[in-house]
Amino acid sequence: MATGKAEPSTHSEIQSSPPSSRGVETPLENVHEREKQMVASFRPPHQRSVNPFVIKDRPEEKQLGISTRSLCVNDFTLIKTLGTGTFARVWLAKFKDEKIRRDNVYALKVLRKADVIKLKQVEHVRNERKALAAVAGHPFITTLIATFSDEQSLYMLLDYCPGGEIFSYLRRARRFNENTSRFYAAEITLTIEYLHDVEGVVYRDLKPENILLDADGHIKLVDFGFAKQINDRETYTLCGTPEYLAPEVIHNSGHGLAVDWWALGILIYEFLVGQPPFWDQNPMRIYEQIVEGRLRFPPNMSPAAQNIISCLCKTNPSERLGHISGGSARVKAHPFFEEINWDDLFHRRMKGPIIPRVDHPADTGNFEDYPDVDVRGQAIYTDDMKKKYEALFSDF
């Protein structure tokens, strides 16, 4: 967690091409200007009349998650790194065009094609783009505004969530009280319900590091790298974070949507206790504990909290709350959530229990500081790679 306000990086800005000297705009220039204005007009779903449950049947009204024809990285000033991964970097970005409001800022995820290929992540990246486009518009999920690509990289333009990771607040507080835990578990429940029941998407990477807070203290689920549209089918890829893996993933016996309900139980436990129920320095020992499924609760945890965790963390997915008859409605009806008004929660009429300090729209004070990117030694997207893989990146 950054303790101070970092100055925007001056050397991360990418120089744009010189403007055209022609007095008449070409059709491509018209498209470019329209696409910039389309992105600039984006407002968070809760500020617009976007109902993701309705928009599912009228996708032409969504205007989110589109693949643009003319946007490029040179349209943006890259201000500061918000996060890094093995093959991706997320930047705080804004348009260079001074006609666009200066407080319009975005999270720009940059994925280098060569690294995606070498790390065998092509399918995961394609799944992420597909899943994010499908769910764009939900109030508790990061919004994919647009995608584009160039010779070396793929780009996902997302809404910026200035509150930072809920993980940081949890570590600072050591544990959350039950009211705070219940509120954020309820928002996650609504998110899982939508992913499963409306889009047929299994998320597979629920953990505090992947939950951001917005300026009003509401969650945004991010990082859909392991998400996949499976509906009622099963999948066999071993992926996720060891402490949050469901037993059926470890057994490699095929897993489905039920793994997200298991992870919700683990998350509630970590919120209330400060660490997940199954943990060890050795991942193999973690897997053994998970398969055994023995939960140990501190004496000060309420009976309702203990019960919902136990019901969500059934080692047999056919017995797991959320996956049994009644589905997500049974989760929402559990006594642990008795105080939650689900309609008020979905429409953000309830105030978040943690309100981050955000001084201005481009404030990055709630994020860690990361070293600047070192271009030396970066893998190059070769002609051979292009021949084999370029068609797979066509969605961008």
Contacts in CASP RR format, 6 or more apart in sequence:
PFRMAT RR
TARGET T0000
AUTHOR 0000-0000-0000
METHOD contacts of the structure
MODEL  1
MATGKAEPSTHSEIQSSPPSSRGVETPLENVHEREKQMVASFRPPHQRSV
NPFVIKDRPEEKQLGISTRSLCVNDFTLIKTLGTGTFARVWLAKFKDEKI
RRDNVYALKVLRKADVIKLKQVEHVRNERKALAAVAGHPFITTLIATFSD
EQSLYMLLDYCPGGEIFSYLRRARRFNENTSRFYAAEITLTIEYLHDVEG
VVYRDLKPENILLDADGHIKLVDFGFAKQINDRETYTLCGTPEYLAPEVI
HNSGHGLAVDWWALGILIYEFLVGQPPFWDQNPMRIYEQIVEGRLRFPPN
MSPAAQNIISCLCKTNPSERLGHISGGSARVKAHPFFEEINWDDLFHRRM
KGPIIPRVDHPADTGNFEDYPDVDVRGQAIYTDDMKKKYEALFSDF
1 168 0 8 1.000
1 172 0 8 1.000
1 365 0 8 1.000
1 366 0 8 1.000
1 367 0 8 1.000
1 368 0 8 1.000
2 364 0 8 1.000
2 365 0 8 1.000
2 366 0 8 1.000
2 367 0 8 1.000
2 368 0 8 1.000
2 369 0 8 1.000
4 365 0 8 1.000
5 359 0 8 1.000
5 363 0 8 1.000
5 364 0 8 1.000
5 365 0 8 1.000
6 80 0 8 1.000
6 364 0 8 1.000
6 365 0 8 1.000
6 369 0 8 1.000
8 79 0 8 1.000
8 80 0 8 1.000
8 362 0 8 1.000
9 78 0 8 1.000
9 79 0 8 1.000
9 80 0 8 1.000
9 81 0 8 1.000
9 372 0 8 1.000
11 372 0 8 1.000
12 78 0 8 1.000
12 79 0 8 1.000
12 80 0 8 1.000
12 81 0 8 1.000
12 91 0 8 1.000
12 372 0 8 1.000
12 373 0 8 1.000
13 77 0 8 1.000
13 78 0 8 1.000
14 73 0 8 1.000
14 74 0 8 1.000
14 76 0 8 1.000
14 77 0 8 1.000
14 78 0 8 1.000
15 74 0 8 1.000
16 74 0 8 1.000
16 75 0 8 1.000
16 96 0 8 1.000
17 74 0 8 1.000
20 26 0 8 1.000
20 29 0 8 1.000
25 33 0 8 1.000
28 70 0 8 1.000
31 69 0 8 1.000
31 70 0 8 1.000
32 70 0 8 1.000
32 71 0 8 1.000
35 68 0 8 1.000
35 69 0 8 1.000
35 70 0 8 1.000
35 71 0 8 1.000
35 146 0 8 1.000
36 71 0 8 1.000
36 75 0 8 1.000
36 95 0 8 1.000
36 97 0 8 1.000
36 100 0 8 1.000
37 100 0 8 1.000
38 63 0 8 1.000
38 146 0 8 1.000
39 68 0 8 1.000
39 71 0 8 1.000
39 95 0 8 1.000
39 106 0 8 1.000
39 145 0 8 1.000
39 146 0 8 1.000
39 157 0 8 1.000
40 95 0 8 1.000
40 100 0 8 1.000
40 101 0 8 1.000
40 104 0 8 1.000
42 64 0 8 1.000
42 104 0 8 1.000
42 143 0 8 1.000
42 145 0 8 1.000
42 159 0 8 1.000
44 139 0 8 1.000
44 143 0 8 1.000
44 159 0 8 1.000
44 214 0 8 1.000
45 52 0 8 1.000
45 137 0 8 1.000
45 138 0 8 1.000
45 139 0 8 1.000
45 143 0 8 1.000
46 139 0 8 1.000
46 347 0 8 1.000
46 348 0 8 1.000
50 62 0 8 1.000
50 137 0 8 1.000
52 135 0 8 1.000
52 137 0 8 1.000
52 138 0 8 1.000
52 139 0 8 1.000
52 194 0 8 1.000
52 198 0 8 1.000
53 194 0 8 1.000
53 198 0 8 1.000
55 61 0 8 1.000
55 62 0 8 1.000
55 137 0 8 1.000
56 198 0 8 1.000
56 199 0 8 1.000
62 136 0 8 1.000
62 137 0 8 1.000
64 133 0 8 1.000
64 136 0 8 1.000
64 137 0 8 1.000
64 143 0 8 1.000
64 144 0 8 1.000
64 145 0 8 1.000
64 146 0 8 1.000
65 132 0 8 1.000
65 133 0 8 1.000
65 136 0 8 1.000
65 144 0 8 1.000
65 145 0 8 1.000
65 146 0 8 1.000
65 147 0 8 1.000
66 133 0 8 1.000
66 146 0 8 1.000
66 147 0 8 1.000
67 146 0 8 1.000
67 147 0 8 1.000
67 148 0 8 1.000
67 395 0 8 1.000
67 396 0 8 1.000
68 146 0 8 1.000
68 147 0 8 1.000
68 148 0 8 1.000
71 146 0 8 1.000
71 148 0 8 1.000
71 155 0 8 1.000
71 157 0 8 1.000
72 148 0 8 1.000
72 150 0 8 1.000
73 108 0 8 1.000
73 110 0 8 1.000
73 150 0 8 1.000
73 153 0 8 1.000
73 155 0 8 1.000
74 96 0 8 1.000
75 95 0 8 1.000
75 96 0 8 1.000
75 97 0 8 1.000
76 93 0 8 1.000
76 94 0 8 1.000
76 95 0 8 1.000
76 96 0 8 1.000
76 106 0 8 1.000
76 108 0 8 1.000
77 93 0 8 1.000
77 94 0 8 1.000
77 95 0 8 1.000
77 96 0 8 1.000
78 91 0 8 1.000
78 92 0 8 1.000
78 93 0 8 1.000
78 108 0 8 1.000
79 91 0 8 1.000
79 92 0 8 1.000
79 93 0 8 1.000
79 94 0 8 1.000
79 105 0 8 1.000
79 362 0 8 1.000
79 364 0 8 1.000
80 91 0 8 1.000
80 92 0 8 1.000
80 364 0 8 1.000
80 367 0 8 1.000
81 89 0 8 1.000
81 90 0 8 1.000
81 91 0 8 1.000
81 92 0 8 1.000
81 370 0 8 1.000
81 371 0 8 1.000
81 372 0 8 1.000
81 373 0 8 1.000
82 90 0 8 1.000
82 91 0 8 1.000
82 92 0 8 1.000
82 107 0 8 1.000
82 364 0 8 1.000
82 367 0 8 1.000
82 370 0 8 1.000
83 89 0 8 1.000
83 90 0 8 1.000
83 367 0 8 1.000
83 368 0 8 1.000
83 370 0 8 1.000
84 90 0 8 1.000
84 370 0 8 1.000
86 115 0 8 1.000
86 119 0 8 1.000
87 111 0 8 1.000
87 112 0 8 1.000
87 115 0 8 1.000
87 116 0 8 1.000
87 119 0 8 1.000
87 121 0 8 1.000
88 109 0 8 1.000
88 110 0 8 1.000
88 111 0 8 1.000
88 112 0 8 1.000
89 109 0 8 1.000
89 110 0 8 1.000
89 373 0 8 1.000
90 107 0 8 1.000
90 108 0 8 1.000
90 109 0 8 1.000
90 110 0 8 1.000
91 107 0 8 1.000
91 108 0 8 1.000
91 110 0 8 1.000
92 105 0 8 1.000
92 106 0 8 1.000
92 107 0 8 1.000
92 108 0 8 1.000
92 160 0 8 1.000
92 362 0 8 1.000
92 364 0 8 1.000
93 105 0 8 1.000
93 106 0 8 1.000
93 107 0 8 1.000
93 108 0 8 1.000
93 157 0 8 1.000
94 102 0 8 1.000
94 104 0 8 1.000
94 105 0 8 1.000
94 106 0 8 1.000
94 362 0 8 1.000
95 104 0 8 1.000
103 360 0 8 1.000
103 361 0 8 1.000
103 362 0 8 1.000
104 361 0 8 1.000
105 160 0 8 1.000
105 361 0 8 1.000
105 362 0 8 1.000
106 145 0 8 1.000
106 157 0 8 1.000
106 158 0 8 1.000
106 159 0 8 1.000
106 160 0 8 1.000
107 142 0 8 1.000
107 157 0 8 1.000
107 158 0 8 1.000
107 159 0 8 1.000
107 160 0 8 1.000
107 161 0 8 1.000
108 155 0 8 1.000
108 156 0 8 1.000
108 157 0 8 1.000
108 158 0 8 1.000
109 155 0 8 1.000
109 156 0 8 1.000
109 157 0 8 1.000
109 158 0 8 1.000
110 153 0 8 1.000
110 154 0 8 1.000
110 155 0 8 1.000
111 125 0 8 1.000
111 153 0 8 1.000
111 154 0 8 1.000
111 155 0 8 1.000
111 156 0 8 1.000
112 152 0 8 1.000
112 153 0 8 1.000
112 378 0 8 1.000
112 379 0 8 1.000
112 381 0 8 1.000
113 149 0 8 1.000
113 152 0 8 1.000
113 153 0 8 1.000
113 154 0 8 1.000
113 381 0 8 1.000
113 385 0 8 1.000
113 389 0 8 1.000
113 393 0 8 1.000
114 152 0 8 1.000
114 378 0 8 1.000
114 379 0 8 1.000
114 380 0 8 1.000
114 381 0 8 1.000
114 382 0 8 1.000
114 385 0 8 1.000
115 121 0 8 1.000
115 378 0 8 1.000
115 379 0 8 1.000
116 122 0 8 1.000
116 125 0 8 1.000
116 154 0 8 1.000
117 381 0 8 1.000
117 385 0 8 1.000
117 389 0 8 1.000
118 379 0 8 1.000
122 389 0 8 1.000
122 392 0 8 1.000
124 225 0 8 1.000
124 226 0 8 1.000
124 239 0 8 1.000
125 154 0 8 1.000
125 225 0 8 1.000
126 392 0 8 1.000
126 395 0 8 1.000
127 224 0 8 1.000
127 225 0 8 1.000
127 226 0 8 1.000
127 227 0 8 1.000
127 228 0 8 1.000
127 229 0 8 1.000
128 156 0 8 1.000
128 224 0 8 1.000
128 225 0 8 1.000
128 227 0 8 1.000
129 144 0 8 1.000
129 147 0 8 1.000
129 156 0 8 1.000
129 395 0 8 1.000
129 396 0 8 1.000
130 229 0 8 1.000
130 395 0 8 1.000
131 199 0 8 1.000
131 201 0 8 1.000
131 224 0 8 1.000
131 225 0 8 1.000
131 227 0 8 1.000
131 228 0 8 1.000
131 229 0 8 1.000
132 142 0 8 1.000
132 144 0 8 1.000
132 156 0 8 1.000
132 158 0 8 1.000
132 224 0 8 1.000
132 227 0 8 1.000
133 144 0 8 1.000
134 199 0 8 1.000
134 201 0 8 1.000
134 229 0 8 1.000
135 141 0 8 1.000
135 194 0 8 1.000
135 195 0 8 1.000
135 199 0 8 1.000
135 201 0 8 1.000
136 143 0 8 1.000
136 144 0 8 1.000
136 145 0 8 1.000
137 143 0 8 1.000
138 191 0 8 1.000
138 194 0 8 1.000
139 218 0 8 1.000
139 346 0 8 1.000
139 348 0 8 1.000
140 187 0 8 1.000
140 188 0 8 1.000
140 190 0 8 1.000
140 191 0 8 1.000
140 218 0 8 1.000
140 219 0 8 1.000
140 220 0 8 1.000
140 221 0 8 1.000
141 191 0 8 1.000
141 194 0 8 1.000
141 195 0 8 1.000
141 220 0 8 1.000
141 221 0 8 1.000
142 158 0 8 1.000
142 159 0 8 1.000
142 161 0 8 1.000
142 212 0 8 1.000
142 220 0 8 1.000
142 221 0 8 1.000
142 222 0 8 1.000
142 224 0 8 1.000
143 158 0 8 1.000
143 159 0 8 1.000
144 156 0 8 1.000
144 157 0 8 1.000
144 158 0 8 1.000
145 157 0 8 1.000
145 158 0 8 1.000
145 159 0 8 1.000
146 157 0 8 1.000
147 154 0 8 1.000
147 155 0 8 1.000
147 156 0 8 1.000
147 157 0 8 1.000
147 395 0 8 1.000
147 396 0 8 1.000
148 155 0 8 1.000
148 157 0 8 1.000
148 396 0 8 1.000
149 155 0 8 1.000
149 393 0 8 1.000
149 396 0 8 1.000
151 381 0 8 1.000
152 380 0 8 1.000
152 381 0 8 1.000
154 393 0 8 1.000
154 396 0 8 1.000
155 396 0 8 1.000
158 222 0 8 1.000
159 220 0 8 1.000
160 361 0 8 1.000
160 362 0 8 1.000
161 212 0 8 1.000
161 213 0 8 1.000
161 214 0 8 1.000
161 220 0 8 1.000
161 222 0 8 1.000
162 214 0 8 1.000
162 215 0 8 1.000
162 356 0 8 1.000
162 358 0 8 1.000
162 361 0 8 1.000
162 362 0 8 1.000
162 363 0 8 1.000
162 364 0 8 1.000
162 366 0 8 1.000
163 212 0 8 1.000
163 213 0 8 1.000
163 214 0 8 1.000
163 215 0 8 1.000
163 217 0 8 1.000
163 356 0 8 1.000
163 358 0 8 1.000
163 366 0 8 1.000
164 212 0 8 1.000
164 213 0 8 1.000
164 356 0 8 1.000
164 366 0 8 1.000
164 367 0 8 1.000
165 208 0 8 1.000
165 209 0 8 1.000
165 210 0 8 1.000
165 211 0 8 1.000
165 212 0 8 1.000
165 213 0 8 1.000
166 184 0 8 1.000
166 208 0 8 1.000
166 211 0 8 1.000
166 212 0 8 1.000
166 213 0 8 1.000
166 219 0 8 1.000
166 354 0 8 1.000
167 207 0 8 1.000
167 208 0 8 1.000
167 209 0 8 1.000
167 211 0 8 1.000
168 366 0 8 1.000
169 213 0 8 1.000
169 354 0 8 1.000
170 176 0 8 1.000
170 208 0 8 1.000
170 270 0 8 1.000
170 271 0 8 1.000
170 274 0 8 1.000
174 274 0 8 1.000
175 271 0 8 1.000
175 272 0 8 1.000
175 273 0 8 1.000
175 274 0 8 1.000
176 184 0 8 1.000
176 271 0 8 1.000
176 272 0 8 1.000
178 272 0 8 1.000
178 302 0 8 1.000
178 305 0 8 1.000
179 353 0 8 1.000
180 271 0 8 1.000
180 353 0 8 1.000
180 354 0 8 1.000
181 268 0 8 1.000
181 271 0 8 1.000
181 272 0 8 1.000
181 305 0 8 1.000
182 336 0 8 1.000
182 337 0 8 1.000
182 339 0 8 1.000
182 340 0 8 1.000
183 340 0 8 1.000
183 345 0 8 1.000
183 350 0 8 1.000
183 352 0 8 1.000
183 353 0 8 1.000
184 211 0 8 1.000
184 219 0 8 1.000
184 271 0 8 1.000
184 353 0 8 1.000
185 264 0 8 1.000
185 267 0 8 1.000
185 268 0 8 1.000
185 271 0 8 1.000
185 336 0 8 1.000
185 337 0 8 1.000
186 332 0 8 1.000
186 337 0 8 1.000
186 340 0 8 1.000
186 342 0 8 1.000
186 345 0 8 1.000
187 218 0 8 1.000
187 219 0 8 1.000
187 345 0 8 1.000
188 206 0 8 1.000
188 211 0 8 1.000
188 219 0 8 1.000
188 221 0 8 1.000
188 264 0 8 1.000
188 267 0 8 1.000
189 264 0 8 1.000
189 328 0 8 1.000
189 331 0 8 1.000
189 332 0 8 1.000
189 337 0 8 1.000
190 342 0 8 1.000
190 345 0 8 1.000
190 346 0 8 1.000
191 219 0 8 1.000
191 221 0 8 1.000
192 203 0 8 1.000
192 206 0 8 1.000
192 260 0 8 1.000
192 261 0 8 1.000
192 264 0 8 1.000
192 328 0 8 1.000
193 328 0 8 1.000
193 331 0 8 1.000
193 332 0 8 1.000
195 201 0 8 1.000
195 202 0 8 1.000
195 203 0 8 1.000
195 227 0 8 1.000
195 260 0 8 1.000
196 202 0 8 1.000
196 257 0 8 1.000
196 260 0 8 1.000
196 328 0 8 1.000
197 328 0 8 1.000
199 229 0 8 1.000
200 229 0 8 1.000
200 230 0 8 1.000
200 231 0 8 1.000
200 257 0 8 1.000
201 227 0 8 1.000
201 228 0 8 1.000
201 229 0 8 1.000
201 230 0 8 1.000
202 227 0 8 1.000
202 228 0 8 1.000
202 230 0 8 1.000
202 235 0 8 1.000
202 255 0 8 1.000
202 256 0 8 1.000
202 257 0 8 1.000
202 259 0 8 1.000
202 260 0 8 1.000
203 221 0 8 1.000
203 224 0 8 1.000
203 226 0 8 1.000
203 227 0 8 1.000
203 260 0 8 1.000
203 263 0 8 1.000
204 226 0 8 1.000
204 227 0 8 1.000
204 228 0 8 1.000
204 239 0 8 1.000
204 240 0 8 1.000
204 259 0 8 1.000
204 260 0 8 1.000
204 263 0 8 1.000
205 223 0 8 1.000
205 224 0 8 1.000
205 225 0 8 1.000
205 226 0 8 1.000
205 227 0 8 1.000
205 239 0 8 1.000
205 240 0 8 1.000
205 241 0 8 1.000
205 244 0 8 1.000
206 221 0 8 1.000
206 244 0 8 1.000
206 260 0 8 1.000
206 263 0 8 1.000
206 264 0 8 1.000
206 266 0 8 1.000
206 267 0 8 1.000
207 241 0 8 1.000
207 243 0 8 1.000
207 244 0 8 1.000
207 263 0 8 1.000
207 267 0 8 1.000
208 267 0 8 1.000
208 270 0 8 1.000
208 271 0 8 1.000
210 221 0 8 1.000
210 222 0 8 1.000
210 223 0 8 1.000
211 219 0 8 1.000
211 220 0 8 1.000
211 221 0 8 1.000
211 222 0 8 1.000
212 219 0 8 1.000
212 220 0 8 1.000
212 222 0 8 1.000
213 219 0 8 1.000
213 220 0 8 1.000
213 354 0 8 1.000
213 356 0 8 1.000
213 366 0 8 1.000
214 220 0 8 1.000
215 355 0 8 1.000
215 356 0 8 1.000
215 358 0 8 1.000
216 348 0 8 1.000
216 351 0 8 1.000
216 352 0 8 1.000
216 355 0 8 1.000
217 351 0 8 1.000
217 352 0 8 1.000
217 353 0 8 1.000
217 354 0 8 1.000
217 355 0 8 1.000
217 356 0 8 1.000
218 348 0 8 1.000
218 352 0 8 1.000
226 237 0 8 1.000
226 239 0 8 1.000
226 240 0 8 1.000
228 235 0 8 1.000
228 237 0 8 1.000
230 256 0 8 1.000
230 257 0 8 1.000
232 257 0 8 1.000
233 256 0 8 1.000
234 254 0 8 1.000
234 255 0 8 1.000
234 256 0 8 1.000
235 254 0 8 1.000
235 255 0 8 1.000
235 256 0 8 1.000
236 252 0 8 1.000
236 254 0 8 1.000
236 255 0 8 1.000
238 249 0 8 1.000
238 250 0 8 1.000
238 252 0 8 1.000
239 249 0 8 1.000
240 249 0 8 1.000
242 283 0 8 1.000
242 286 0 8 1.000
242 287 0 8 1.000
243 266 0 8 1.000
243 276 0 8 1.000
243 278 0 8 1.000
243 279 0 8 1.000
243 286 0 8 1.000
244 262 0 8 1.000
244 263 0 8 1.000
244 266 0 8 1.000
244 267 0 8 1.000
244 276 0 8 1.000
245 259 0 8 1.000
245 287 0 8 1.000
245 290 0 8 1.000
246 255 0 8 1.000
246 258 0 8 1.000
246 259 0 8 1.000
246 262 0 8 1.000
246 263 0 8 1.000
246 290 0 8 1.000
246 317 0 8 1.000
247 262 0 8 1.000
247 290 0 8 1.000
247 291 0 8 1.000
247 293 0 8 1.000
247 315 0 8 1.000
248 254 0 8 1.000
248 255 0 8 1.000
248 256 0 8 1.000
248 258 0 8 1.000
248 259 0 8 1.000
248 317 0 8 1.000
249 255 0 8 1.000
249 259 0 8 1.000
250 287 0 8 1.000
250 290 0 8 1.000
250 291 0 8 1.000
251 291 0 8 1.000
255 317 0 8 1.000
256 317 0 8 1.000
257 323 0 8 1.000
258 317 0 8 1.000
258 320 0 8 1.000
258 322 0 8 1.000
258 323 0 8 1.000
259 317 0 8 1.000
261 312 0 8 1.000
261 320 0 8 1.000
261 321 0 8 1.000
261 322 0 8 1.000
261 323 0 8 1.000
261 331 0 8 1.000
262 312 0 8 1.000
262 313 0 8 1.000
262 314 0 8 1.000
262 317 0 8 1.000
262 320 0 8 1.000
264 312 0 8 1.000
264 331 0 8 1.000
265 308 0 8 1.000
265 309 0 8 1.000
265 312 0 8 1.000
265 313 0 8 1.000
266 276 0 8 1.000
266 277 0 8 1.000
266 278 0 8 1.000
266 313 0 8 1.000
268 305 0 8 1.000
268 308 0 8 1.000
268 309 0 8 1.000
268 312 0 8 1.000
268 336 0 8 1.000
269 276 0 8 1.000
269 277 0 8 1.000
269 295 0 8 1.000
269 309 0 8 1.000
269 313 0 8 1.000
270 276 0 8 1.000
270 277 0 8 1.000
272 301 0 8 1.000
272 305 0 8 1.000
273 298 0 8 1.000
273 301 0 8 1.000
277 295 0 8 1.000
277 296 0 8 1.000
277 309 0 8 1.000
277 313 0 8 1.000
278 286 0 8 1.000
278 289 0 8 1.000
278 290 0 8 1.000
278 293 0 8 1.000
279 286 0 8 1.000
279 289 0 8 1.000
280 286 0 8 1.000
280 289 0 8 1.000
291 315 0 8 1.000
293 313 0 8 1.000
293 315 0 8 1.000
295 309 0 8 1.000
295 310 0 8 1.000
295 313 0 8 1.000
297 306 0 8 1.000
297 309 0 8 1.000
302 336 0 8 1.000
304 334 0 8 1.000
304 335 0 8 1.000
304 336 0 8 1.000
304 338 0 8 1.000
305 336 0 8 1.000
307 334 0 8 1.000
307 335 0 8 1.000
307 336 0 8 1.000
308 321 0 8 1.000
308 331 0 8 1.000
308 334 0 8 1.000
308 335 0 8 1.000
308 336 0 8 1.000
308 337 0 8 1.000
311 320 0 8 1.000
311 321 0 8 1.000
311 334 0 8 1.000
312 320 0 8 1.000
312 321 0 8 1.000
312 322 0 8 1.000
312 331 0 8 1.000
313 320 0 8 1.000
314 320 0 8 1.000
314 321 0 8 1.000
317 323 0 8 1.000
318 324 0 8 1.000
321 330 0 8 1.000
321 331 0 8 1.000
321 334 0 8 1.000
322 328 0 8 1.000
322 330 0 8 1.000
322 331 0 8 1.000
324 330 0 8 1.000
331 337 0 8 1.000
332 340 0 8 1.000
332 342 0 8 1.000
341 349 0 8 1.000
341 350 0 8 1.000
344 350 0 8 1.000
356 366 0 8 1.000
357 363 0 8 1.000
357 365 0 8 1.000
357 366 0 8 1.000
358 366 0 8 1.000
END
